């Protein structure tokens, strides 16, 4: 059950990025029509706009700048949250690295001690003169 959690989180992240990029591309392709404000509220009307008219509408430079500002603000907020999470987890990462480092040192010392002990108890044999399969 615990193995599926990072996959689900990755799927959620990729889905959120996909939604964001789809939203931005749709806004760039088909910008919303400008709102008009008046003192008298009118009932909402549904207007069907032909697709040829949608392609001719353009986003204003101020609208494009505010769109990019909103995107950059959202990315900065997500980045700062990610930085905060990483900053809070950094002591745990350093602690685990130190545990692995100490375990490596202990393992190396034990292998070295075992090799010294085996050398002391059974000295190496001299090389044999007769090697089978080799003729002089």
Buried (B, 14 or more C-beta within 10 A) or exposed (E): EEEEEEEEEEEEEEEEEEEBEEEBEEBEEBBEEEEEEEEEEEEEEEEEEEEEEEEEEEBEEEBBEEBEEEBEEEEEEBEEEEEEEEEEEEEEEEEEEEEEEEEEEEEEEEEEEEEEEEEEEEEEEEEEEEEEEEEE
